[in-house]
Amino acid sequence: MTEPQDLTGLSFEDALARLEKIVHSLEAGDTPLEASIDLYTQGQALKKHCEAKLAGATARIEAIQLGSDGTPTGVRAFDAA
């Protein structure tokens, strides 16, 4: 079994690419059981990392508030609801 990876410095795009590669490997069905378990565990960690990156990005998105004349009057936090 492989040791958990430190994903803190991994970009969303790189993590997603790794996750997609793992999914393709598992879907192919030619990976031995122990290796499949390791890949699945890595995939779970990558999924969690991607979800955290998306949550952080969503929290930083701001919507520009426009005045009646169409000029920006300020910003407000993004509300996904």
C-alpha positions as CSV (number, residue, x, y, z in Angstrom):
1,M,0.0,0.0,0.0
2,T,1.3,3.4,-0.9
3,E,1.8,6.3,1.5
4,P,-0.6,9.2,1.4
5,Q,0.6,12.0,-0.9
6,D,0.9,15.6,0.2
7,L,-1.5,17.4,-2.1
8,T,-1.3,20.9,-0.6
9,G,0.8,22.4,-3.4
10,L,-1.1,20.6,-6.2
11,S,-3.2,22.8,-8.5
12,F,-6.8,22.0,-9.2
13,E,-6.0,21.2,-12.8
14,D,-3.1,18.8,-12.0
15,A,-5.2,17.1,-9.3
16,L,-8.1,16.6,-11.7
17,A,-5.8,15.2,-14.4
18,R,-4.4,12.7,-11.9
19,L,-7.9,11.8,-10.8
20,E,-9.0,11.2,-14.4
21,K,-6.0,9.0,-15.0
22,I,-6.9,6.9,-11.9
23,V,-10.5,6.6,-13.0
24,H,-9.5,5.4,-16.5
25,S,-7.1,2.9,-14.9
26,L,-9.8,1.5,-12.6
27,E,-12.4,1.4,-15.4
28,A,-10.0,-0.6,-17.6
29,G,-10.2,-3.4,-15.1
30,D,-6.7,-4.7,-15.7
31,T,-5.2,-3.5,-12.4
32,P,-4.5,-6.1,-9.7
33,L,-6.7,-5.8,-6.6
34,E,-4.2,-4.3,-4.2
35,A,-3.1,-1.7,-6.8
36,S,-6.8,-0.9,-7.4
37,I,-7.3,-0.3,-3.7
38,D,-4.3,2.0,-3.6
39,L,-5.6,3.9,-6.7
40,Y,-9.0,4.2,-5.2
41,T,-7.5,5.6,-2.0
42,Q,-5.4,8.1,-4.0
43,G,-8.5,9.0,-6.0
44,Q,-10.5,9.8,-2.9
45,A,-7.8,12.1,-1.6
46,L,-7.6,13.8,-5.0
47,K,-11.4,14.2,-5.1
48,K,-11.3,15.8,-1.6
49,H,-8.5,18.1,-2.7
50,C,-10.4,19.2,-5.8
51,E,-13.6,19.8,-3.8
52,A,-11.6,22.0,-1.3
53,K,-10.0,24.0,-4.2
54,L,-13.4,24.6,-5.7
55,A,-14.9,25.7,-2.4
56,G,-12.0,28.1,-1.9
57,A,-12.5,29.5,-5.4
58,T,-16.2,30.0,-4.9
59,A,-15.6,31.8,-1.7
60,R,-13.3,34.3,-3.5
61,I,-15.7,35.0,-6.3
62,E,-17.2,38.5,-6.0
63,A,-20.1,39.9,-7.9
64,I,-19.8,43.5,-9.0
65,Q,-22.7,45.7,-7.9
66,L,-23.8,48.3,-10.5
67,G,-25.5,51.6,-9.8
68,S,-28.5,52.8,-11.7
69,D,-26.2,54.5,-14.2
70,G,-24.4,51.2,-14.9
71,T,-21.2,52.2,-13.1
72,P,-19.6,49.8,-10.5
73,T,-20.5,50.8,-7.0
74,G,-18.7,48.1,-5.1
75,V,-18.4,44.4,-4.7
76,R,-20.2,41.8,-2.6
77,A,-19.4,38.2,-1.8
78,F,-20.6,35.5,-4.2
79,D,-23.8,33.8,-3.0
80,A,-24.3,30.4,-4.8
81,A,-27.7,29.9,-3.3
